[in-house]
Amino acid sequence: MNNILLILQREFWTRVKSKSFLLTTFLAPIGIVVFYAALFFIMSRGSDNVKNLAVIDNAGIVDQSETKRNNLTLSYDYSDLETAKEAYLAEKIDGIIELPPISTDVTNYDIVFHSDEQLAIDETSTIERLYSKKVRNFKIQTLGIDQSQLDLIDTDLNVSPKTIKETAKDISSLTSTVSSVLGGIVGFLLFMMVMIYGSQVMRSVSEEKINRIVEVLISSIKPFQLMMGKILGVGSVGLLQVLIWAVLMIVISIVGTSILGISAMDFGGDTAAITEAMTQEGIKLDENVVGVMKELSSINWAMIVPLYIFYFLVGYLTYSALFAAVGSAMGDDIQDAQALTMVATLPMIIAFYIAIAAVTAPHSTMAVWSSILPFFGPVVMPVRLAVDPPMWQIVASVLSSIVTVIALTWLAGRIYRIGILMYGKKASFKELGKWIFYNG
Amino acid sequence: MAVLSLDNVVKQYSNHRAVDGVTFDVEEGSIFGLLGPNGAGKTSLIRIITTITAADEGTVMINGEPLNSRHPSQIGYLPEERGLYKKMEVGDQLLFLAQLKGLEKRDAKKKIDFWFERFEITDWWTKKVQELSKGMQQKIQFISTVVHEPKLLILDEPFSGLDPINTNLIKDEIYRLNQEGTSIIFSTHRMEQVEEVCEDIVLINQGRVVLNGKVNDIKETYKENIFRIGYKGSKPSLSSNKYSVISQSNDDITIQMTAEMGSNELLNDLIRQGVDIDSYNEIKPTINEIFIKKVGETNE
């Protein structure tokens, strides 16, 4: 045990003290924030040179008091196209918007823009947005439709779940969305963490083998202790890094909200779209926010959080043991190494895709069974946890994960102790199988 | 008393027997040569002794006790293929390796300091291994092998890659440790070093012991009654069925005698002929010659 601790400490401190740890831990999140801030800045900048446009209204739908929209200034001083064109040639205006005559049976209405310069995309859409409402109002008035009747035509549809048994948990239409999104985020994080740190274990194992220090080490301690110390050491680094990121995330979001007036949560999505949706459907969004908050608070966190941590640990241990075994079988031949790495990552990738499918269909046969199966369980089950899977499935999944971890660590240990001493020989899978049954 | 005792040790790999019934003892306080050509089974044997692998059959005893998990802390092992963490600082690295051998941190630090002073490298503590030359790295590797004061030291080609100055430095340390009671197993295929350093040897080929004993006894056993006589003046004319001339020049002659003939008999013959004798030596075989002969025999 003492030896495992020694190895763990070495793995932990050499990593934590290294420049690359500091870089990835502190600069990566800042880098991401700066990237999104830059993106946000770029996307929020439209065309900013003012364009003077003349409007020739042959349809009779414009509101002449409207003289500015975004970077476009609109003038109504020209009575016909010809005088406007003369003004254009005299460089008094930058272009002419010609609205052709309109009737109620027009379903395709072409606005003509006269100019030798092209409109920018955002300018085009400004013009389209400006006149589409005008055309709509024109049609409503001409056809004599009552605005209040018109409002009655549009209906928002919702499927609202309602429980039958009184004992069942109260659910709302938001329950499944909130749960799946939460599950999806957790599943993705788990996948990323296991991939990043599992492959670090693999690299560390093969490094020790290639620089030959492993022979000195295992003349002092058992290979299994070395492997476990390494897996736990790298895992601790992972946990520390995640912890630091979580704290940074909170700090950045607080700072972001107070200084910039934008929340860190918005960085993930299309900020412009969210802001627009908010202003247009202000009340409804508020309702949704309240709903989401309500759903989040109704989730059984006391059970789910420990299970998330459990699956994170079990998932990491399972895959890092696999990575350790693979690392031990590697030589310095990069092509061999790639083929072997593929074998270790394949189950993880399949599990990840099943997890994605489980976000939308958490109760499908595939989702249920793969959340219990070895290798897949630790990735798929966390996705399903928020949608309240039956207790027996959780218990089966936990048990199978534990059995898998123990069996795989044992197996990996068997391969590892032989693999790290094998040089210059290509390790076929048949060979790996034989190593398991060798007598030490 | 034997510090290490192997009895009928067997190690079987899937398609070949790397160690095939090996038996020998290493006396406490001796410098013992473990010899053999490449692929003879030396490394397999060392790995069994250092508990890296286990024997399939036979027993390995250290100080009369069957090999167990307490023993690695009493053994120091310098593998032929040297290896250190390249990016780790020298001091931290030695501290780590010493702690793995069961030393307390404070104790380990004291012992490392002792070696740093001994090798006059006190300013190396914070250097990274990759900043050191190969010879410097070898010194660090040597310290890591002996820092926990092992009772049994196993050195696999300890002088490979060392310049003559460092070779002597390490050689002196090996002698000193041996003087202080450390038993040393010295594995090599450089025979001139074996003759210089070792008292006892075992020669292994194809997983089996082909020769075992004291260096002087073995040389005695494998001597072939060859004498070289240096002389002045006219060539002696030697014609007897009791000996044959191997080579002759203007001032010396090499003669092989039959086993029943004593060396004085040849001397008498020469004196009777009035040969002016300069020197008279028995030519004993070198370990190298015995090695090549025995390996050749077992390979046939």
Interface residues (C-beta under 8 A of the other chain):
Chain A: N3 L6 R10 T14 S18 E208 N211 R212 I213 V214 E215 V216 L217 I218 S219 S220 I221 K222 L421 K434 N439 G440
Chain B: S14 R47 T50 T51 I52 T53 A54 D56 S69 P72 S73 I75 Y77 P79 E81 R82 G83 L84 Y85 K86 K87 M88 F96 L97 Q99 L100 K101 S144
